[in-house]
Amino acid sequence: MSLPKDPFMLLSYVNTQLRDNYASLSELCSSLGVNEEDIVSTLANAGYSYDEGLNRFTAGH
């Protein structure tokens, strides 16, 4: 699966998928066959980090 390249489009897509379909980031990545580190790195460069408790990427962590 090809994920959005734009970090803000990626943020929106990933958070929507996490909210609606997946219990964790690792589950999403496994299901879609994508590299978790790539997503985390891309979104970290845009100022977002994954919050396991909320199961979403949030700003400022």
C-alpha positions in Angstrom: 0.0 0.0 0.0 1.2 3.5 -0.9 0.8 6.0 1.9 0.5 9.8 1.4 3.9 11.4 1.0 2.8 14.8 2.5 3.2 14.6 6.3 -0.1 16.3 7.0 -2.0 14.1 4.7 -0.2 11.1 6.2 -1.1 12.3 9.7 -4.8 12.6 8.8 -4.9 9.2 7.0 -3.0 7.3 9.8 -5.1 8.9 12.7 -8.3 8.1 10.8 -7.2 4.5 10.3 -6.2 4.2 13.9 -9.5 5.6 15.1 -11.7 3.5 12.9 -9.9 0.3 12.2 -6.8 -0.5 14.3 -6.1 -1.0 18.0 -2.4 0.1 17.6 0.1 1.6 15.2 1.9 -1.8 14.9 -1.4 -3.5 13.9 -2.0 -0.8 11.3 1.5 -1.2 9.9 1.4 -5.0 9.8 -2.0 -5.0 8.1 -1.0 -2.5 5.5 2.5 -3.9 5.0 4.3 -0.6 5.8 7.3 0.3 7.9 6.3 1.7 11.3 9.7 3.5 11.7 9.1 5.4 8.4 5.7 6.7 9.6 7.0 7.6 13.0 10.0 9.4 11.6 8.1 11.3 8.9 5.5 12.5 11.5 8.2 13.3 14.1 9.8 15.6 11.5 6.5 17.4 11.3 6.2 17.7 15.1 4.0 14.7 15.9 4.5 11.6 18.0 2.5 8.5 18.6 0.6 8.4 21.9 -0.1 4.7 22.7 -2.8 5.6 25.3 -4.8 7.7 22.8 -3.8 5.5 19.8 -3.1 8.5 17.7 -0.4 10.9 16.7 -0.5 14.2 18.6 1.5 17.4 18.4 4.1 18.5 20.9 5.3 15.3 22.6 
